[in-house]
Amino acid sequence: MNSTVVEISLPALRHNLRQVARRVGTVPIIAVVKANAYGHGAVPVTRTLLTAGAHQLGVATVAEGQELRHAGITAPILVMGGIFPDDVPLLQELSLIPVLPSRDAIFMAARLMHSRSAPLPVHLKVDTGMSRLGLTREEFLDILRSDWPPTLRLEGLMSHLASADAGDGESAENQLVRFRELLDAAKSAGLAVPAAHIANSAAILRFPASYFDRVRPGLMLYGYVNGPAAAAELRPALSWKTRIVQVKRVGVGQPVSYGGTFVTSRPSTLAILPVGYADGYSRALSNKGHVLVRGRAVPIVGRVCMDLTVVDVSDLPDVRPGDEAVLLGRQGAAAITADDLAAWQNTISYEVLCRISPRLTRVYLED
């Protein structure tokens, strides 16, 4: 039995999806399940979200889409991270819908589909201000002036908001203006766009005008969102727990873990946890933050190792091997969130969740 487990609350996932639906009404939901469903486990999470009302799925890679298809999932799947020539046959075979972000990608997919009987359904991505994947305004207008390739069937147009969770929203509003202009240009050129979508989790909460024909919640489904979210009423779905493997009593002046970056200042009781950076518990947590033991915060001391972490339990009586330690989640009245872990590491909750290693057992709970 694995001493370290990741528990996923299926009711929390359903609740979070309902919070999306409550805001967007009848607008269809593209549930973003890339990166192993943000570390939660792609296949079980996807099944839960589809039965709870999600309409489509968003992944980053063809391999992620392939995993879902091989698990028997038949819902429409958008591959949003770009494609390569050797992906095209698999896209058609698995009924995956690529998002094409450039002229080269459009022409490549159209050429490789030339000998095939049915056109490949695609979405286009336009860059409205993030300077990442996507056609520039000029490239998109040039596409509109050209004949659309008959080997491709346009099913949607998307963009991505760079700062929907930040500040007064001016950046996001400007991107929405640019996106509407490109949609209007497509309409004027006679190019039908069945589904336009740009709203991520933060936009769902802050910008109802961003909903268009689809919304794409990601982090929100898992119980978090960056930026103002006091009214979100989300439930974190993931807890991460381990068990103490050894308790050690040491004297004053004892260096702890690699490099001796922590030295005891009093006789101390140390608990060794069988979890480390190979599990996604970042080395950046060395001498920062805490875990929960018996409902109390106990500090991480010394460097986090590949498979082990040391915490100081000197202020807790009679701690024993086998006692539970919570790395992320609730224990008694205390809790550690992904936002807490992110703050201790100077990163974001996305990275904390996505980094949790697949080698850890996921357990899916009906609370």
Buried (B, 14 or more C-beta within 10 A) or exposed (E): EEBBBBBBBBBBBBBBBEBBBEBBEEBBBBBBBBBBBBBBBBBBBBBBBBEBBBBBBBBBBBEBBBBBBEEEBEBBBBBBBBBEEEBBEBBBEBEBBBBBBBBEBBBBBBEBBEEEEEBBBBBBBBBBBBEEBBBBBEBBBEBBEEEBBEBBBBBBBBBBBBBBBBEEBEBBBBBBEBBBEBBEBBEEEEBEBEBBBBBBBBBBBBBEEBBBBBBBBBBBBBBBBBBEBEEBEBBBBBBBBBBBBEBEEBEEEBEBBEEEEBEBEEEBBBBBBBBBBEBBBBBBBBBBBBBBBBEBBBBBBBBBBEBBBBBBBBEBEEBEEEBEBBBBBBBEEBBBBBBBBBBBBEBBBBBBBBBBBEEBEBBBEEE
